[in-house]
Amino acid sequence: MFKAHMRNLVQAIALIVVALVAVGIDSASGSEPLVIAASPSMAVPLEAIGQAFEKTHPDVKVRIYFDSSLDLRRTIAAVENNSTGKYFIGTGPIHLVAPGGDELITRLEQKYYVLPGTRRAYAAVPLVMVVPESLVEAPTSFEALAQGQKIRVAVADPILTTLGQRTKQLFEALGLLGSLKGRMDVGSDTRSVLDHVLSGQADVGIVFGPDAAKESERVRVVGVSDSRIVRPTVHSMAMERYCPNRHLCEEFLDFTQSPDAQALLARLGYVAPNSR
């Protein structure tokens, strides 16, 4: 246990050291760094937003360092507990924290590891209904599945996967479980659902928006879940307490809410946190 704890602490400190080195490199090259500690699951949207932000701020270099939520929490705690030296307000190595999902942000707020009031929800993950791109006639809503008695629906396992659980919640809320009985092909995961659709084993499939976007050349989205029926997973970021440049952080947080950033996220399969 002790060895595992020390290994995790060393990893946390290593990430901080890398961030500090990056700050030095960027400073030497004339670019101001903006360091984001994030979960790997958010790599695609954060890298896209970071690149877009750099285009509007050519004097800024966005640096993103990824770690699991557990290790990310340890990393922030290492900074806050001054495990690598003494940090004062405005002198820390990390600007923003962007975990996968909001539970960690809430915990960090409770410990005052991120600044209260700086949390910004920037993206939400909806459930979507997809069909093969080549299919001409397709249902245009989840409710339409009740009328098309011959339509087979590919879904993920509701016991073993979050996708399957969310799909079941959606069908229950819409009163579709009864009408879909005997017409659902259960796959082991997201990949299996998409394979069922693309192979013709199912006519439509239910997956998360970002997963559908990755297959946009082969599948088409024909329905998006309403967040008032099944709440999507919301992703937020917040300012680290020792953030070295609060004004720059505020600019980045504001940028995540901009029409340009939201349009970019929409192309990646996300929806605005307060949409629908």
C-alpha atoms as an extended CHARMM CRD file, in Angstrom:
* protein
*
       276  EXT
         1         1  MET       CA              0.0000000000        0.0000000000        0.0000000000  PROA      1               0.0000000000
         2         2  PHE       CA              2.7660000000        2.4030000000        0.9920000000  PROA      2               0.0000000000
         3         3  LYS       CA              4.7480000000        1.6250000000       -2.1700000000  PROA      3               0.0000000000
         4         4  ALA       CA              1.6560000000        2.1870000000       -4.3310000000  PROA      4               0.0000000000
         5         5  HSD       CA              1.0020000000        5.5080000000       -2.6170000000  PROA      5               0.0000000000
         6         6  MET       CA              4.5940000000        6.6220000000       -3.1520000000  PROA      6               0.0000000000
         7         7  ARG       CA              4.4970000000        5.5630000000       -6.7840000000  PROA      7               0.0000000000
         8         8  ASN       CA              1.3430000000        7.6050000000       -7.3550000000  PROA      8               0.0000000000
         9         9  LEU       CA              2.8570000000       10.5850000000       -5.5610000000  PROA      9               0.0000000000
        10        10  VAL       CA              6.0030000000       10.3750000000       -7.6740000000  PROA      10              0.0000000000
        11        11  GLN       CA              3.8470000000       10.2630000000      -10.8180000000  PROA      11              0.0000000000
        12        12  ALA       CA              1.9530000000       13.3290000000       -9.6420000000  PROA      12              0.0000000000
        13        13  ILE       CA              5.1500000000       15.2210000000       -8.9180000000  PROA      13              0.0000000000
        14        14  ALA       CA              6.5780000000       14.1690000000      -12.2820000000  PROA      14              0.0000000000
        15        15  LEU       CA              3.5840000000       15.6610000000      -14.0680000000  PROA      15              0.0000000000
        16        16  ILE       CA              4.0510000000       18.9220000000      -12.2170000000  PROA      16              0.0000000000
        17        17  VAL       CA              7.7600000000       19.0040000000      -13.0630000000  PROA      17              0.0000000000
        18        18  VAL       CA              6.9550000000       18.4240000000      -16.7380000000  PROA      18              0.0000000000
        19        19  ALA       CA              4.4700000000       21.2790000000      -16.5930000000  PROA      19              0.0000000000
        20        20  LEU       CA              7.0740000000       23.5660000000      -15.0370000000  PROA      20              0.0000000000
        21        21  VAL       CA              9.6270000000       22.6440000000      -17.6980000000  PROA      21              0.0000000000
        22        22  ALA       CA              7.0440000000       23.3690000000      -20.3960000000  PROA      22              0.0000000000
        23        23  VAL       CA              6.3870000000       26.7600000000      -18.8350000000  PROA      23              0.0000000000
        24        24  GLY       CA             10.0920000000       27.5380000000      -19.0280000000  PROA      24              0.0000000000
        25        25  ILE       CA             10.3320000000       26.4150000000      -22.6420000000  PROA      25              0.0000000000
        26        26  ASP       CA              7.3100000000       28.4340000000      -23.6930000000  PROA      26              0.0000000000
        27        27  SER       CA              8.5300000000       31.4990000000      -21.8220000000  PROA      27              0.0000000000
        28        28  ALA       CA             11.8830000000       31.2350000000      -23.5400000000  PROA      28              0.0000000000
        29        29  SER       CA             10.2140000000       31.0450000000      -26.9530000000  PROA      29              0.0000000000
        30        30  GLY       CA              8.0640000000       34.0850000000      -26.2610000000  PROA      30              0.0000000000
        31        31  SER       CA              4.7660000000       32.1860000000      -25.8820000000  PROA      31              0.0000000000
        32        32  GLU       CA              2.7880000000       32.2850000000      -22.6790000000  PROA      32              0.0000000000
        33        33  PRO       CA              1.8200000000       28.7680000000      -21.6020000000  PROA      33              0.0000000000
        34        34  LEU       CA             -1.6460000000       27.7370000000      -20.4910000000  PROA      34              0.0000000000
        35        35  VAL       CA             -1.4220000000       24.3790000000      -18.7090000000  PROA      35              0.0000000000
        36        36  ILE       CA             -4.5110000000       22.1670000000      -18.3890000000  PROA      36              0.0000000000
        37        37  ALA       CA             -4.5370000000       19.0180000000      -16.2480000000  PROA      37              0.0000000000
        38        38  ALA       CA             -7.1420000000       16.7120000000      -17.7840000000  PROA      38              0.0000000000
        39        39  SER       CA             -8.5010000000       13.1900000000      -18.0280000000  PROA      39              0.0000000000
        40        40  PRO       CA             -7.5340000000       11.1540000000      -21.1280000000  PROA      40              0.0000000000
        41        41  SER       CA            -11.2040000000       10.6910000000      -22.0610000000  PROA      41              0.0000000000
        42        42  MET       CA            -11.3680000000       14.4160000000      -22.8700000000  PROA      42              0.0000000000
        43        43  ALA       CA             -8.3400000000       14.4730000000      -25.1650000000  PROA      43              0.0000000000
        44        44  VAL       CA            -10.1940000000       15.0240000000      -28.4470000000  PROA      44              0.0000000000
        45        45  PRO       CA            -12.4240000000       17.9760000000      -27.4330000000  PROA      45              0.0000000000
        46        46  LEU       CA             -9.7680000000       19.6810000000      -25.2860000000  PROA      46              0.0000000000
        47        47  GLU       CA             -7.0740000000       19.4580000000      -27.9420000000  PROA      47              0.0000000000
        48        48  ALA       CA             -9.5250000000       20.8430000000      -30.5070000000  PROA      48              0.0000000000
        49        49  ILE       CA            -10.5290000000       23.7450000000      -28.2530000000  PROA      49              0.0000000000
        50        50  GLY       CA             -6.8880000000       24.3830000000      -27.3570000000  PROA      50              0.0000000000
        51        51  GLN       CA             -5.8440000000       24.6150000000      -30.9970000000  PROA      51              0.0000000000
        52        52  ALA       CA             -8.7590000000       26.9330000000      -31.7870000000  PROA      52              0.0000000000
        53        53  PHE       CA             -7.8670000000       29.1430000000      -28.8210000000  PROA      53              0.0000000000
        54        54  GLU       CA             -4.2600000000       29.4060000000      -29.9840000000  PROA      54              0.0000000000
        55        55  LYS       CA             -5.4420000000       30.6980000000      -33.3590000000  PROA      55              0.0000000000
        56        56  THR       CA             -7.1860000000       33.5970000000      -31.6480000000  PROA      56              0.0000000000
        57        57  HSD       CA             -4.3250000000       34.0320000000      -29.1550000000  PROA      57              0.0000000000
        58        58  PRO       CA             -1.0910000000       33.5320000000      -31.1530000000  PROA      58              0.0000000000
        59        59  ASP       CA              1.0100000000       34.5310000000      -28.1340000000  PROA      59              0.0000000000
        60        60  VAL       CA             -0.3730000000       31.6120000000      -26.0560000000  PROA      60              0.0000000000
        61        61  LYS       CA              0.6160000000       27.9340000000      -26.1520000000  PROA      61              0.0000000000
        62        62  VAL       CA             -1.9330000000       25.5090000000      -24.6730000000  PROA      62              0.0000000000
        63        63  ARG       CA             -0.3070000000       22.5520000000      -22.9150000000  PROA      63              0.0000000000
        64        64  ILE       CA             -2.4980000000       19.6110000000      -21.8620000000  PROA      64              0.0000000000
        65        65  TYR       CA             -1.3390000000       16.8500000000      -19.5270000000  PROA      65              0.0000000000
        66        66  PHE       CA             -3.5430000000       13.7940000000      -19.1950000000  PROA      66              0.0000000000
        67        67  ASP       CA             -4.0140000000       11.4520000000      -16.2510000000  PROA      67              0.0000000000
        68        68  SER       CA             -6.8050000000        9.3020000000      -14.8320000000  PROA      68              0.0000000000
        69        69  SER       CA             -9.3040000000       10.9990000000      -12.5310000000  PROA      69              0.0000000000
        70        70  LEU       CA             -7.7950000000        9.3760000000       -9.4470000000  PROA      70              0.0000000000
        71        71  ASP       CA             -4.2320000000       10.3470000000      -10.3260000000  PROA      71              0.0000000000
        72        72  LEU       CA             -5.4310000000       13.7550000000      -11.4710000000  PROA      72              0.0000000000
        73        73  ARG       CA             -6.8600000000       14.3520000000       -8.0090000000  PROA      73              0.0000000000
        74        74  ARG       CA             -3.5550000000       13.2800000000       -6.4640000000  PROA      74              0.0000000000
        75        75  THR       CA             -1.6900000000       15.6040000000       -8.7890000000  PROA      75              0.0000000000
        76        76  ILE       CA             -3.7800000000       18.5910000000       -7.7460000000  PROA      76              0.0000000000
        77        77  ALA       CA             -3.4650000000       17.5810000000       -4.1020000000  PROA      77              0.0000000000
        78        78  ALA       CA              0.3250000000       17.4120000000       -4.5090000000  PROA      78              0.0000000000
        79        79  VAL       CA              0.3260000000       20.9820000000       -5.7850000000  PROA      79              0.0000000000
        80        80  GLU       CA             -1.9790000000       22.1970000000       -3.0400000000  PROA      80              0.0000000000
        81        81  ASN       CA              0.0170000000       20.4450000000       -0.3270000000  PROA      81              0.0000000000
        82        82  ASN       CA              3.2520000000       21.9040000000       -1.7090000000  PROA      82              0.0000000000
        83        83  SER       CA              4.8080000000       18.4720000000       -2.2570000000  PROA      83              0.0000000000
        84        84  THR       CA              7.2270000000       19.9810000000       -4.7780000000  PROA      84              0.0000000000
        85        85  GLY       CA              7.9660000000       23.2360000000       -3.0100000000  PROA      85              0.0000000000
        86        86  LYS       CA              6.1400000000       26.3010000000       -1.8440000000  PROA      86              0.0000000000
        87        87  TYR       CA              3.4960000000       27.7700000000       -4.1480000000  PROA      87              0.0000000000
        88        88  PHE       CA              1.7780000000       31.0510000000       -3.5300000000  PROA      88              0.0000000000
        89        89  ILE       CA             -1.3670000000       32.4280000000       -5.1260000000  PROA      89              0.0000000000
        90        90  GLY       CA             -0.5970000000       33.0970000000       -8.7690000000  PROA      90              0.0000000000
        91        91  THR       CA              2.5900000000       31.0070000000       -8.9040000000  PROA      91              0.0000000000
        92        92  GLY       CA              1.3630000000       27.4310000000       -9.4770000000  PROA      92              0.0000000000
        93        93  PRO       CA              2.2150000000       25.2960000000      -12.5360000000  PROA      93              0.0000000000
        94        94  ILE       CA             -1.3760000000       24.4650000000      -13.5290000000  PROA      94              0.0000000000
        95        95  HSD       CA             -3.9680000000       26.8710000000      -14.9030000000  PROA      95              0.0000000000
        96        96  LEU       CA             -7.0930000000       24.7650000000      -15.3870000000  PROA      96              0.0000000000
        97        97  VAL       CA             -8.4250000000       21.3550000000      -14.3620000000  PROA      97              0.0000000000
        98        98  ALA       CA            -10.6620000000       19.4290000000      -16.7900000000  PROA      98              0.0000000000
        99        99  PRO       CA            -11.5970000000       15.9160000000      -15.5920000000  PROA      99              0.0000000000
       100       100  GLY       CA            -13.9720000000       13.5400000000      -17.3600000000  PROA      100             0.0000000000
       101       101  GLY       CA            -17.3460000000       14.2680000000      -15.7370000000  PROA      101             0.0000000000
       102       102  ASP       CA            -18.1390000000       16.7240000000      -12.9730000000  PROA      102             0.0000000000
       103       103  GLU       CA            -17.8240000000       14.6120000000       -9.8210000000  PROA      103             0.0000000000
       104       104  LEU       CA            -14.1170000000       15.3500000000       -9.4430000000  PROA      104             0.0000000000
       105       105  ILE       CA            -14.6430000000       19.0760000000      -10.0040000000  PROA      105             0.0000000000
       106       106  THR       CA            -17.1660000000       19.0590000000       -7.1510000000  PROA      106             0.0000000000
       107       107  ARG       CA            -14.7010000000       17.3060000000       -4.8300000000  PROA      107             0.0000000000
       108       108  LEU       CA            -11.9310000000       19.7200000000       -5.7550000000  PROA      108             0.0000000000
       109       109  GLU       CA            -14.2540000000       22.6540000000       -5.0690000000  PROA      109             0.0000000000
       110       110  GLN       CA            -15.0870000000       21.2490000000       -1.6510000000  PROA      110             0.0000000000
       111       111  LYS       CA            -11.3820000000       21.1130000000       -0.7870000000  PROA      111             0.0000000000
       112       112  TYR       CA            -10.8030000000       24.5320000000       -2.3330000000  PROA      112             0.0000000000
       113       113  TYR       CA             -8.3240000000       22.9950000000       -4.7850000000  PROA      113             0.0000000000
       114       114  VAL       CA            -10.0920000000       24.8960000000       -7.5660000000  PROA      114             0.0000000000
       115       115  LEU       CA            -11.4610000000       28.3940000000       -7.1960000000  PROA      115             0.0000000000
       116       116  PRO       CA            -15.1690000000       28.5160000000       -6.3000000000  PROA      116             0.0000000000
       117       117  GLY       CA            -17.2970000000       30.1290000000       -8.9720000000  PROA      117             0.0000000000
       118       118  THR       CA            -14.8930000000       29.3650000000      -11.8280000000  PROA      118             0.0000000000
       119       119  ARG       CA            -16.4750000000       26.0900000000      -12.9820000000  PROA      119             0.0000000000
       120       120  ARG       CA            -17.6790000000       26.2470000000      -16.5860000000  PROA      120             0.0000000000
       121       121  ALA       CA            -19.6690000000       23.4820000000      -18.2200000000  PROA      121             0.0000000000
       122       122  TYR       CA            -18.4900000000       23.3860000000      -21.8200000000  PROA      122             0.0000000000
       123       123  ALA       CA            -19.8000000000       20.1200000000      -23.3160000000  PROA      123             0.0000000000
       124       124  ALA       CA            -22.4300000000       17.4390000000      -22.7670000000  PROA      124             0.0000000000
       125       125  VAL       CA            -22.6060000000       13.9090000000      -24.1600000000  PROA      125             0.0000000000
       126       126  PRO       CA            -26.0130000000       12.9690000000      -25.6220000000  PROA      126             0.0000000000
       127       127  LEU       CA            -27.3850000000        9.6260000000      -26.7000000000  PROA      127             0.0000000000
       128       128  VAL       CA            -27.9010000000        9.5130000000      -30.4480000000  PROA      128             0.0000000000
       129       129  MET       CA            -29.6090000000        7.1690000000      -32.8800000000  PROA      129             0.0000000000
       130       130  VAL       CA            -27.5260000000        6.2270000000      -35.9130000000  PROA      130             0.0000000000
       131       131  VAL       CA            -28.1640000000        4.4550000000      -39.1810000000  PROA      131             0.0000000000
       132       132  PRO       CA            -25.8070000000        3.4520000000      -42.0040000000  PROA      132             0.0000000000
       133       133  GLU       CA            -24.8550000000        6.4890000000      -44.0870000000  PROA      133             0.0000000000
       134       134  SER       CA            -26.1350000000        4.6960000000      -47.1890000000  PROA      134             0.0000000000
       135       135  LEU       CA            -29.6340000000        4.1610000000      -45.7580000000  PROA      135             0.0000000000
       136       136  VAL       CA            -32.1330000000        6.5190000000      -47.4100000000  PROA      136             0.0000000000
       137       137  GLU       CA            -35.3240000000        5.8920000000      -45.4360000000  PROA      137             0.0000000000
       138       138  ALA       CA            -34.7730000000        5.9320000000      -41.6860000000  PROA      138             0.0000000000
       139       139  PRO       CA            -36.7360000000        6.8080000000      -38.5320000000  PROA      139             0.0000000000
       140       140  THR       CA            -36.3570000000       10.4720000000      -37.6440000000  PROA      140             0.0000000000
       141       141  SER       CA            -36.8890000000       10.2220000000      -33.8950000000  PROA      141             0.0000000000
       142       142  PHE       CA            -36.6430000000        7.7620000000      -31.0250000000  PROA      142             0.0000000000
       143       143  GLU       CA            -40.4440000000        7.7770000000      -30.7180000000  PROA      143             0.0000000000
       144       144  ALA       CA            -40.7170000000        6.5910000000      -34.3360000000  PROA      144             0.0000000000
       145       145  LEU       CA            -39.1980000000        3.2630000000      -33.2830000000  PROA      145             0.0000000000
       146       146  ALA       CA            -42.5700000000        2.3400000000      -31.7470000000  PROA      146             0.0000000000
       147       147  GLN       CA            -44.3030000000        2.6030000000      -35.1350000000  PROA      147             0.0000000000
       148       148  GLY       CA            -41.7130000000        0.7410000000      -37.1930000000  PROA      148             0.0000000000
       149       149  GLN       CA            -42.4510000000       -2.7540000000      -35.9450000000  PROA      149             0.0000000000
       150       150  LYS       CA            -39.8470000000       -4.3110000000      -38.2390000000  PROA      150             0.0000000000
       151       151  ILE       CA            -36.9950000000       -2.0220000000      -37.2010000000  PROA      151             0.0000000000
       152       152  ARG       CA            -34.2710000000       -3.8240000000      -35.2780000000  PROA      152             0.0000000000
       153       153  VAL       CA            -32.3630000000       -1.7250000000      -32.7410000000  PROA      153             0.0000000000
       154       154  ALA       CA            -28.7770000000       -2.3530000000      -31.6330000000  PROA      154             0.0000000000
       155       155  VAL       CA            -28.1450000000       -1.4210000000      -27.9920000000  PROA      155             0.0000000000
       156       156  ALA       CA            -25.3090000000       -1.9440000000      -25.5190000000  PROA      156             0.0000000000
       157       157  ASP       CA            -25.5900000000       -4.3200000000      -22.5670000000  PROA      157             0.0000000000
       158       158  PRO       CA            -27.5870000000       -2.4700000000      -19.8670000000  PROA      158             0.0000000000
       159       159  ILE       CA            -25.9770000000       -4.4820000000      -17.0550000000  PROA      159             0.0000000000
       160       160  LEU       CA            -22.3240000000       -4.1680000000      -18.0200000000  PROA      160             0.0000000000
       161       161  THR       CA            -22.0990000000       -0.7690000000      -19.7460000000  PROA      161             0.0000000000
       162       162  THR       CA            -22.9680000000        2.8410000000      -18.9940000000  PROA      162             0.0000000000
       163       163  LEU       CA            -24.1530000000        3.2190000000      -22.5840000000  PROA      163             0.0000000000
       164       164  GLY       CA            -26.6160000000        0.3670000000      -22.1190000000  PROA      164             0.0000000000
       165       165  GLN       CA            -27.8650000000        1.7810000000      -18.8200000000  PROA      165             0.0000000000
       166       166  ARG       CA            -28.4690000000        5.2050000000      -20.3500000000  PROA      166             0.0000000000
       167       167  THR       CA            -30.1870000000        3.6610000000      -23.3630000000  PROA      167             0.0000000000
       168       168  LYS       CA            -32.5280000000        1.6840000000      -21.1020000000  PROA      168             0.0000000000
       169       169  GLN       CA            -33.3180000000        4.8420000000      -19.1070000000  PROA      169             0.0000000000
       170       170  LEU       CA            -34.1790000000        6.6480000000      -22.3290000000  PROA      170             0.0000000000
       171       171  PHE       CA            -36.4430000000        3.8620000000      -23.6090000000  PROA      171             0.0000000000
       172       172  GLU       CA            -38.1810000000        3.6270000000      -20.2150000000  PROA      172             0.0000000000
       173       173  ALA       CA            -38.7690000000        7.3900000000      -20.1240000000  PROA      173             0.0000000000
       174       174  LEU       CA            -40.2010000000        7.3230000000      -23.6440000000  PROA      174             0.0000000000
       175       175  GLY       CA            -42.3140000000        4.2300000000      -22.9570000000  PROA      175             0.0000000000
       176       176  LEU       CA            -40.6120000000        2.2420000000      -25.7000000000  PROA      176             0.0000000000
       177       177  LEU       CA            -39.4560000000       -0.8960000000      -23.9020000000  PROA      177             0.0000000000
       178       178  GLY       CA            -42.6940000000       -2.7610000000      -24.5160000000  PROA      178             0.0000000000
       179       179  SER       CA            -42.8770000000       -1.9980000000      -28.2260000000  PROA      179             0.0000000000
       180       180  LEU       CA            -39.1870000000       -2.8390000000      -28.7110000000  PROA      180             0.0000000000
       181       181  LYS       CA            -39.4090000000       -6.2340000000      -26.9960000000  PROA      181             0.0000000000
       182       182  GLY       CA            -37.9260000000       -8.8580000000      -29.2850000000  PROA      182             0.0000000000
       183       183  ARG       CA            -36.4350000000       -6.2370000000      -31.6040000000  PROA      183             0.0000000000
       184       184  MET       CA            -33.2960000000       -5.2730000000      -29.6620000000  PROA      184             0.0000000000
       185       185  ASP       CA            -29.8930000000       -6.7090000000      -30.5580000000  PROA      185             0.0000000000
       186       186  VAL       CA            -27.7150000000       -6.4320000000      -27.4510000000  PROA      186             0.0000000000
       187       187  GLY       CA            -24.0260000000       -5.7810000000      -28.0510000000  PROA      187             0.0000000000
       188       188  SER       CA            -21.2070000000       -5.9800000000      -25.5320000000  PROA      188             0.0000000000
       189       189  ASP       CA            -20.0900000000       -2.3770000000      -26.0240000000  PROA      189             0.0000000000
       190       190  THR       CA            -20.1890000000        0.6810000000      -28.2930000000  PROA      190             0.0000000000
       191       191  ARG       CA            -18.0450000000       -0.9610000000      -30.9700000000  PROA      191             0.0000000000
       192       192  SER       CA            -20.3790000000       -3.9450000000      -31.0450000000  PROA      192             0.0000000000
       193       193  VAL       CA            -23.4420000000       -1.6960000000      -31.4540000000  PROA      193             0.0000000000
       194       194  LEU       CA            -21.8560000000        0.0670000000      -34.4230000000  PROA      194             0.0000000000
       195       195  ASP       CA            -20.7850000000       -3.2490000000      -35.9510000000  PROA      195             0.0000000000
       196       196  HSD       CA            -24.3690000000       -4.5470000000      -35.7140000000  PROA      196             0.0000000000
       197       197  VAL       CA            -25.5950000000       -1.4910000000      -37.6140000000  PROA      197             0.0000000000
       198       198  LEU       CA            -22.8730000000       -1.5100000000      -40.2510000000  PROA      198             0.0000000000
       199       199  SER       CA            -23.2170000000       -5.2520000000      -40.8970000000  PROA      199             0.0000000000
       200       200  GLY       CA            -26.9860000000       -5.0040000000      -41.3840000000  PROA      200             0.0000000000
       201       201  GLN       CA            -27.7360000000       -7.0920000000      -38.3050000000  PROA      201             0.0000000000
       202       202  ALA       CA            -29.6450000000       -4.0640000000      -36.9470000000  PROA      202             0.0000000000
       203       203  ASP       CA            -31.3300000000       -1.1510000000      -38.7080000000  PROA      203             0.0000000000
       204       204  VAL       CA            -30.4600000000        1.5130000000      -36.1350000000  PROA      204             0.0000000000
       205       205  GLY       CA            -28.1260000000        1.7590000000      -33.1540000000  PROA      205             0.0000000000
       206       206  ILE       CA            -27.9760000000        3.8300000000      -29.9830000000  PROA      206             0.0000000000
       207       207  VAL       CA            -24.5520000000        5.2350000000      -29.0370000000  PROA      207             0.0000000000
       208       208  PHE       CA            -23.0510000000        8.3400000000      -27.4580000000  PROA      208             0.0000000000
       209       209  GLY       CA            -22.6580000000       11.3790000000      -29.7080000000  PROA      209             0.0000000000
       210       210  PRO       CA            -18.8300000000       11.5090000000      -29.7740000000  PROA      210             0.0000000000
       211       211  ASP       CA            -18.6540000000        7.8290000000      -30.7700000000  PROA      211             0.0000000000
       212       212  ALA       CA            -21.0280000000        8.4620000000      -33.6540000000  PROA      212             0.0000000000
       213       213  ALA       CA            -18.9460000000       11.4630000000      -34.7520000000  PROA      213             0.0000000000
       214       214  LYS       CA            -15.8550000000        9.2470000000      -35.0140000000  PROA      214             0.0000000000
       215       215  GLU       CA            -17.7460000000        7.0970000000      -37.5340000000  PROA      215             0.0000000000
       216       216  SER       CA            -19.3380000000       10.0020000000      -39.4200000000  PROA      216             0.0000000000
       217       217  GLU       CA            -18.2000000000        8.6530000000      -42.7910000000  PROA      217             0.0000000000
       218       218  ARG       CA            -20.0940000000        5.4020000000      -42.2380000000  PROA      218             0.0000000000
       219       219  VAL       CA            -23.0760000000        6.2750000000      -40.0230000000  PROA      219             0.0000000000
       220       220  ARG       CA            -25.5540000000        9.1500000000      -39.8940000000  PROA      220             0.0000000000
       221       221  VAL       CA            -27.2030000000       10.5910000000      -36.8000000000  PROA      221             0.0000000000
       222       222  VAL       CA            -30.9940000000       10.6540000000      -37.1550000000  PROA      222             0.0000000000
       223       223  GLY       CA            -32.0040000000       11.3830000000      -33.5590000000  PROA      223             0.0000000000
       224       224  VAL       CA            -30.5380000000       13.1300000000      -30.4970000000  PROA      224             0.0000000000
       225       225  SER       CA            -31.8220000000       12.5220000000      -26.9750000000  PROA      225             0.0000000000
       226       226  ASP       CA            -33.5500000000       15.3360000000      -25.1290000000  PROA      226             0.0000000000
       227       227  SER       CA            -31.6090000000       16.3220000000      -21.9820000000  PROA      227             0.0000000000
       228       228  ARG       CA            -34.9300000000       16.9290000000      -20.2100000000  PROA      228             0.0000000000
       229       229  ILE       CA            -35.6850000000       13.2080000000      -20.5000000000  PROA      229             0.0000000000
       230       230  VAL       CA            -32.2660000000       11.6610000000      -19.8090000000  PROA      230             0.0000000000
       231       231  ARG       CA            -29.6500000000       14.0220000000      -18.4510000000  PROA      231             0.0000000000
       232       232  PRO       CA            -26.4490000000       13.8010000000      -20.5000000000  PROA      232             0.0000000000
       233       233  THR       CA            -23.0010000000       13.5530000000      -18.9390000000  PROA      233             0.0000000000
       234       234  VAL       CA            -21.7120000000       17.1070000000      -18.5220000000  PROA      234             0.0000000000
       235       235  HSD       CA            -18.0360000000       18.0380000000      -18.7390000000  PROA      235             0.0000000000
       236       236  SER       CA            -16.7070000000       21.1250000000      -16.9930000000  PROA      236             0.0000000000
       237       237  MET       CA            -13.3920000000       22.7450000000      -16.2000000000  PROA      237             0.0000000000
       238       238  ALA       CA            -12.3360000000       25.0880000000      -13.4300000000  PROA      238             0.0000000000
       239       239  MET       CA             -9.4380000000       27.3030000000      -12.4430000000  PROA      239             0.0000000000
       240       240  GLU       CA             -6.7580000000       25.7500000000      -10.2250000000  PROA      240             0.0000000000
       241       241  ARG       CA             -6.3330000000       27.7360000000       -7.0000000000  PROA      241             0.0000000000
       242       242  TYR       CA             -2.6920000000       28.6570000000       -7.6270000000  PROA      242             0.0000000000
       243       243  CYS       CA             -3.3350000000       29.4370000000      -11.3170000000  PROA      243             0.0000000000
       244       244  PRO       CA             -0.4930000000       31.7060000000      -12.4930000000  PROA      244             0.0000000000
       245       245  ASN       CA             -2.6420000000       33.8970000000      -14.7500000000  PROA      245             0.0000000000
       246       246  ARG       CA             -6.2920000000       34.2220000000      -13.8250000000  PROA      246             0.0000000000
       247       247  HSD       CA             -7.0580000000       36.6610000000      -16.6170000000  PROA      247             0.0000000000
       248       248  LEU       CA             -5.7900000000       34.1920000000      -19.2340000000  PROA      248             0.0000000000
       249       249  CYS       CA             -7.7890000000       31.4070000000      -17.5700000000  PROA      249             0.0000000000
       250       250  GLU       CA            -10.9380000000       33.5160000000      -17.7160000000  PROA      250             0.0000000000
       251       251  GLU       CA            -10.3510000000       34.1620000000      -21.4090000000  PROA      251             0.0000000000
       252       252  PHE       CA            -10.0410000000       30.4350000000      -22.0710000000  PROA      252             0.0000000000
       253       253  LEU       CA            -13.1220000000       29.6150000000      -19.9970000000  PROA      253             0.0000000000
       254       254  ASP       CA            -15.0900000000       32.2830000000      -21.8680000000  PROA      254             0.0000000000
       255       255  PHE       CA            -13.8330000000       30.8770000000      -25.1640000000  PROA      255             0.0000000000
       256       256  THR       CA            -15.2550000000       27.4400000000      -24.3480000000  PROA      256             0.0000000000
       257       257  GLN       CA            -18.7000000000       29.0740000000      -24.2360000000  PROA      257             0.0000000000
       258       258  SER       CA            -18.2990000000       30.9210000000      -27.5440000000  PROA      258             0.0000000000
       259       259  PRO       CA            -20.2640000000       30.0380000000      -30.6950000000  PROA      259             0.0000000000
       260       260  ASP       CA            -17.0300000000       29.0120000000      -32.4430000000  PROA      260             0.0000000000
       261       261  ALA       CA            -16.0160000000       26.5870000000      -29.6860000000  PROA      261             0.0000000000
       262       262  GLN       CA            -19.5260000000       25.1760000000      -29.3700000000  PROA      262             0.0000000000
       263       263  ALA       CA            -19.7560000000       24.6580000000      -33.1350000000  PROA      263             0.0000000000
       264       264  LEU       CA            -16.4480000000       22.8110000000      -33.0060000000  PROA      264             0.0000000000
       265       265  LEU       CA            -17.6840000000       20.5980000000      -30.1620000000  PROA      265             0.0000000000
       266       266  ALA       CA            -20.9210000000       19.9170000000      -32.0480000000  PROA      266             0.0000000000
       267       267  ARG       CA            -18.9090000000       18.5170000000      -34.9650000000  PROA      267             0.0000000000
       268       268  LEU       CA            -17.2440000000       16.1910000000      -32.4610000000  PROA      268             0.0000000000
       269       269  GLY       CA            -20.6100000000       14.8620000000      -31.2950000000  PROA      269             0.0000000000
       270       270  TYR       CA            -21.1650000000       16.9530000000      -28.1670000000  PROA      270             0.0000000000
       271       271  VAL       CA            -24.0570000000       19.2860000000      -27.3680000000  PROA      271             0.0000000000
       272       272  ALA       CA            -24.1130000000       22.5000000000      -25.3820000000  PROA      272             0.0000000000
       273       273  PRO       CA            -24.6270000000       21.7100000000      -21.6490000000  PROA      273             0.0000000000
       274       274  ASN       CA            -27.8660000000       23.6780000000      -21.4870000000  PROA      274             0.0000000000
       275       275  SER       CA            -29.2480000000       22.7550000000      -24.9000000000  PROA      275             0.0000000000
       276       276  ARG       CA            -32.4870000000       20.9280000000      -25.6720000000  PROA      276             0.0000000000
